[in-house]
Amino acid sequence: MNHNDSSHVIDLAVLDMAGTTIADNGTVERSVDEALFLAGLDAITPETLRPLRGMAKTDMFNRLAPDPRKAAEAHRHFIDLMLKAVLNGELTAKSGAETVLAGLRERGIKVCLMTGFDVAVQDALLETLGWRGLVDLTVAQSGTLRGRPYPDLILTAVVELGIDAVQRVLVAGDTVNDLLAGTRAGAGRVIGVLGGAHDRARLQAAPHTAIADDLEEVLLHLA
């Protein structure tokens, strides 16, 4: 278990998107399979994909395809497939997600959404769901900014939103990679959220301060 510094109030909540605030409804796995097929690569099992969930998709495809050119091609196909899925309404808000986003901001807590998706997919999701006004910042891997399990996305939010101490940050996500990133960033609260890509056993085996049965339970870990 990671230390739980309950003496600090929370000034910033960094929440994962797909699997945590957004239900991907199987779209990610289907799109990965199709992207690999379109790039002429072998299919993979769900067991191979599961540990890679939550990480930046460029890193994920580099793991799945030994040839960097094929990995890049598969990633391009994946972006196209995910953009179509978003525009078709295949990804939906998780139950209680908008209540939680509003509840955090009502408490004076800044909200950042982080994702392993490409920025274009993230932007399309925000537009489709009408969430731009509900959050203070969104972050995704780009340029020198590494995706999870590295702490870059969370630390970027700390800097850009002017947070005084990383102990005043809450990180919540549905994958081990979310919990690793939160822990590596030094967040005061690192919460695994059930109902997404990883089950309780996987999340409990990763560093965390709490496991929440659903997203709405995250609000209980602010005090």
N, C-alpha and C positions, 0 to 999 in steps of 0.2 A: 504493500500500500504506500502511496505517496503521502507526504505530510498534508494535513488539512488545516490550513491557517484560518481559523474561523474568526480571528481577531480583526481581520480586514473586511471592510465593506467591499462590495463589488461595484466597480465603475464601468466595466465593459463586459459584455457577453459575446463571445465568438462562437457562432453556431454553424455546424456543417449543414450542407444543403441536402443532396440526395440521400435518402435513408433516415434523415433526422428531422428536417423541417419540410422536406418534400418526399412524396412517395413516388419511386421510379416505376413501380408496377411491372417490374421485370424488364423494363426497357434497356437498362444498362447491359445486362447479360446478353440479351438478344442482339443488341448493337455491336457488342464486342465480337460475338460469334460471326455476325454478317461481315463486319469489317475485316476480320481475319480471312474469311472466305474470299472476299473481293480482292484481297492482297495476295491471294494464292497460298495462304498459310494453313496449317493444320488446325482443326478445331481443338478446343481445350475442354476439360471437364469443369463443372462448377467448383470442385474442390481445388483446382489449380487457380481459379480466378479469385476465390473467396479471400485469401490472405492479402491480395493486391488491392482489394476494395478500399477506397478512401485515399489512395495515393494519387499523385498527379498522373493523368492519363498518358502523358509522354513517357514517364518512367514505367508505367504499367506495360505499355506496348514494347518498350525496350526489353522488358523481362520476358514477354511472350514471344518475341521474334528475335532470333539471334542476329539477323542481318539488319543493321541500322536503317538501310534504305527501305526495307520491307516494313520495319516498325513504323517509320514515318508515313509510309503509304497507308498502312492500316489505321494509323491515328487520324489521317485526313478523312478516310472513309467514315471513321467513327464520329468525327465532328459533324459531317454531313448528315449521317443517320440520326444523331441526337438532335440536331436542329430541326429536322423533319418531325421527329417524335414530339418535340416541345411545341411546335406550331400546330401539330395535330391534337394537342391537349392530352397526350399520353402520360405526362408527368403532372401530378396534382399536389395541392397543399396537403400536408399531413393533418390529421384531425387535431385541432387545438393550436396549430402553428401560428395562425394570425393572432389568436388570443395571447399567446406567449410573447410574440414580438411586441404587441401593443402593451402588454403587462410590464415588460422590461422597461420600455421607454417611459411608461407612467411613473415608474419608480426612479426615474432619472438616470437609468443605466443605458449607456450607448450600446448599439447593436451592430455587429459585423457578421455577414454571412461569408463563409469560406467554402471553397469547392475544389475538387480535383479535376473538374471539367475545364475546358478551354474557355477563355473570357467570352467568346462569341456565344457559347451555349449558356453561360451564366447570365449574360445580358438578355438573351432571348427568354430565359426562365423568368427573370425579374419583370420583363415587359408583359409576358403572357399572364402571370399571376397578379400583376399590378402591385408589386411589393416595393417599388422604389421608394415610396414615401414612408415605408415601415422601418427602414434600416438607415443607419448612418454611413455605412461603408460596406463594400463587397471586395473580396480579395480572391485571386486565382493565380496559379503559377504563370509567370511570364518573364521572359528575359533571364536575368540572374536570380530571380525569386524562385526558390525551390518549393515544390509541393510537399505535402505530408509524406512521411513522418517527421520531416524537418520542421523546425519552429518558425520558419521565415514568414508564413502568412499571418500568424498570430502576432509576431513581433512587429510586423509592418502595421497592423491595426493599432497596436500600442503607440507606435510613433505617430502615425497619421492622425489619430484621434486625441493625441496629447494626454495619454493616461500616465499618471505619476509613478505607478509601481505595478510590476507584473503580478504581484500578489493580489491585486485588485481586479484581476481578470478571471472570468469563468469561461471555460471551454467545454462544449458539449458536442458529442458526435456518436454515431452508431458503429464505428469501426475501431479496431486496435490502433490503426494509423492516426486517427483523431486523438486518441488518448496519449499516444507517444508524443505527438506534436505538442499537445498541451503541457505535458510534463516537462519536455525539453525546453519549452518557452518559460517555464517557471510559474505557470498560472496557479493562482491560489485555490481554485476549484477546477477539477478535471472530471467530468461526468460522462459516463457511458450511458447511452440511451437505447433501450431495447426496442425491438420492432423493426430494425433495419437489417443491414447486411450480416452483422455478427451477433451470435447468441450470448446468453449470460456467461457461460463458461469461458468463452474467448475474451469477453470484455473484462471479466474478473481476473483473468490471468495477466492482464496488462496493467500498468500503473494507473491508478485512478484515486479519486477521493470519494466517489459515490457512483452507484448504478441506479438509474431511474427507469421505472417501468414504462414510462412514456414521456413525451416532451413536456407536457404540462407539469409533471412532477419536478422538472428542473427549477421552477419558480420557488419550490420549497427549500431549495439549497442556497438561497440568497442570504438568509438570516444567519 
